[in-house]
């Protein structure tokens, strides 16, 4: 009986941790989506538009931890041209040449 209780409480703790992980992921995704939409509305092809878009993206008031903690350290990147080049992350030169994004 004691071992079963320990196992039951262990699984209960894991379930709660997994649930909180999914909630946090959804809060971060909502923040990223809201920032992208706010920034996209202000992009007009000028450096002033880029600055306004970056400020709008970081100024979104979304929070995480059940809306108690503000996001910090947000990085906003904007492409310099609609025709590319795009930042592809940690790809090699060969993989960049093979990817054709439009």
Secondary structure, DSSP 8 states (H G I E B T S, - for coil): -HHHHHHHHHHHHHHHHHHHHHHHHHHHHHHHHHHHHHHHTT--SSHHHHHHHHHHHHT---EETTTTEE--S------S-TT-----SS--HHHHHH----
